[in-house]
Amino acid sequence: MFSKIEVNGSGACDLYTFLKSGHPTPDGAEDIAWNFTKFLVGPDGQVLARFEPTVTPEEIGEQLASHL
């Protein structure tokens, strides 16, 4: 049920390739540098926002209204 997957590079899982595509970090990198990177996905399956590990759930909550 659970197994290790790649999130960066040529062997990246298709899901993470999709999530990262067009949603770079603030410094312009698309790769995931650390655990706990978060993605907000809309009801239509499109990525609305990317949040780095340092962003708290409270900060995400403040931004949710602008993405809905």
C-alpha positions as CSV (number, residue, x, y, z in Angstrom):
1,M,0.0,0.0,0.0
2,F,2.8,2.4,0.8
3,S,6.2,2.5,-0.8
4,K,8.9,5.1,-1.3
5,I,8.5,7.1,-4.5
6,E,10.7,9.7,-6.2
7,V,9.4,13.3,-6.2
8,N,12.2,14.9,-8.2
9,G,14.3,14.0,-11.3
10,S,13.6,11.8,-14.2
11,G,12.1,9.0,-12.0
12,A,9.6,11.3,-10.3
13,C,6.1,10.0,-9.7
14,D,3.6,11.4,-12.3
15,L,1.5,13.0,-9.5
16,Y,4.5,15.0,-8.2
17,T,5.5,15.9,-11.8
18,F,2.0,17.3,-12.3
19,L,1.9,19.1,-8.9
20,K,5.2,20.8,-9.4
21,S,4.7,21.8,-13.1
22,G,4.2,25.5,-13.3
23,H,4.3,26.0,-9.6
24,P,7.9,26.8,-8.6
25,T,9.2,27.8,-5.2
26,P,9.6,31.5,-4.5
27,D,13.2,31.3,-5.8
28,G,12.0,29.7,-9.1
29,A,12.9,26.0,-8.5
30,E,10.3,23.4,-9.3
31,D,11.9,20.6,-7.3
32,I,10.7,19.7,-3.9
33,A,13.6,20.4,-1.5
34,W,12.2,19.1,1.7
35,N,9.3,17.1,3.2
36,F,6.1,18.9,4.0
37,T,5.8,20.9,0.8
38,K,2.0,21.3,0.4
39,F,-0.1,21.9,-2.7
40,L,-3.7,23.3,-2.8
41,V,-5.7,21.5,-5.4
42,G,-9.1,22.8,-6.6
43,P,-12.2,20.7,-7.2
44,D,-11.3,20.6,-10.9
45,G,-8.0,18.9,-10.1
46,Q,-5.9,22.0,-11.0
47,V,-3.1,23.1,-8.6
48,L,-4.0,26.5,-7.1
49,A,-1.0,27.1,-4.9
50,R,2.2,25.7,-3.5
51,F,3.3,26.2,0.1
52,E,6.8,25.5,1.3
53,P,7.5,23.6,4.5
54,T,7.9,26.8,6.6
55,V,4.3,27.9,5.8
56,T,2.0,27.1,8.8
57,P,-1.5,25.7,8.5
58,E,-2.7,29.1,9.9
59,E,-1.0,31.0,7.0
60,I,-2.6,28.6,4.5
61,G,-6.0,29.1,6.1
62,E,-5.7,32.9,5.7
63,Q,-5.0,32.4,1.9
64,L,-7.7,29.8,1.3
65,A,-10.5,32.3,0.7
66,S,-8.6,33.9,-2.1
67,H,-8.3,30.6,-3.9
68,L,-11.9,29.4,-3.6
